[in-house]
Amino acid sequence: MGYKSDLDKKIESYVNQLFTGVRESQQLFELKEELTTNLKEKINDYKKMGMDEKEAFKEAVSSLGDLSGLVDDMRVLGQDKAKQAVYTNMTARVSTAGLIIGVLVILFGILTTAMFYYMDLPLQAVPGPAIFIVLGGAIVTYSLLTRETSQKYAMNKVRALLYSLSIGFILFSLFVAFVTRLATGEMFIAISSFMVFFLVGIGLFLGLIFSGTDRKKYKH
């Protein structure tokens, strides 16, 4: 869970109060995330127009309009366990399919790289198929984060995509370093190539961690 400013806490408290008495569900979690994001964007827009934080918050809340119908829909959905189960099972199947595909892509990259190694090809050509390990790692990351578990709700899809992108950059930095080391024989070139993609990946990863939301399920 990332660091929360006073404004973040105020927004979270407001959104939670909107749905007081509504049974928690994956759909409600996603709706709260969407409302929180919309509020933050609107508040930033109003602050750019010259409003102070308090005024911006009031205007942003007002701009959302009447949400009573949405709250009622979530209350009805929270009581319908059958619909929740269907939604959970659907997302679980999609996540499982992604995990299987990701693992197969990783294995393809590993096995093809090993095959190239034993084919007496030029050493520079051997690591080429390892790019599939990068792709597979990103797919596995996305599939794991968008999977609802007994302890946590599934992550917002856009946020999960950014996490998979950060992991992809980190894995790609290792791939590039390995390829350039074999191609040039110079370690400093390999390190400089590695550094660019690695820092981008780590920077994105840290930014996501520090701005993260709590996905834990709390038993009432």
Rosetta blueprint (number, residue, H / E / L):
1 M L
2 G L
3 Y L
4 K L
5 S L
6 D H
7 L H
8 D H
9 K H
10 K H
11 I H
12 E H
13 S H
14 Y H
15 V H
16 N H
17 Q H
18 L H
19 F L
20 T L
21 G L
22 V L
23 R L
24 E L
25 S L
26 Q H
27 Q H
28 L H
29 F H
30 E H
31 L H
32 K H
33 E H
34 E H
35 L H
36 T H
37 T H
38 N H
39 L H
40 K H
41 E H
42 K H
43 I H
44 N H
45 D H
46 Y H
47 K H
48 K H
49 M L
50 G L
51 M L
52 D L
53 E H
54 K H
55 E H
56 A H
57 F H
58 K H
59 E H
60 A H
61 V H
62 S H
63 S H
64 L L
65 G L
66 D L
67 L L
68 S H
69 G H
70 L H
71 V H
72 D H
73 D H
74 M H
75 R H
76 V H
77 L H
78 G H
79 Q H
80 D L
81 K H
82 A H
83 K H
84 Q H
85 A H
86 V H
87 Y H
88 T H
89 N H
90 M H
91 T H
92 A H
93 R H
94 V H
95 S H
96 T H
97 A H
98 G H
99 L H
100 I H
101 I H
102 G H
103 V H
104 L H
105 V H
106 I H
107 L H
108 F H
109 G H
110 I H
111 L H
112 T H
113 T H
114 A H
115 M H
116 F H
117 Y H
118 Y L
119 M L
120 D L
121 L L
122 P L
123 L H
124 Q H
125 A H
126 V L
127 P L
128 G H
129 P H
130 A H
131 I H
132 F H
133 I H
134 V H
135 L H
136 G H
137 G H
138 A H
139 I H
140 V H
141 T H
142 Y H
143 S H
144 L H
145 L H
146 T L
147 R L
148 E L
149 T L
150 S L
151 Q L
152 K E
153 Y L
154 A L
155 M L
156 N L
157 K H
158 V H
159 R H
160 A H
161 L H
162 L H
163 Y H
164 S H
165 L H
166 S H
167 I H
168 G H
169 F H
170 I H
171 L H
172 F H
173 S H
174 L H
175 F H
176 V H
177 A H
178 F H
179 V H
180 T H
181 R H
182 L H
183 A H
184 T H
185 G L
186 E L
187 M H
188 F H
189 I H
190 A H
191 I H
192 S H
193 S H
194 F H
195 M H
196 V H
197 F H
198 F H
199 L H
200 V H
201 G H
202 I H
203 G H
204 L H
205 F H
206 L H
207 G H
208 L H
209 I H
210 F H
211 S L
212 G L
213 T L
214 D L
215 R L
216 K E
217 K L
218 Y L
219 K L
220 H L
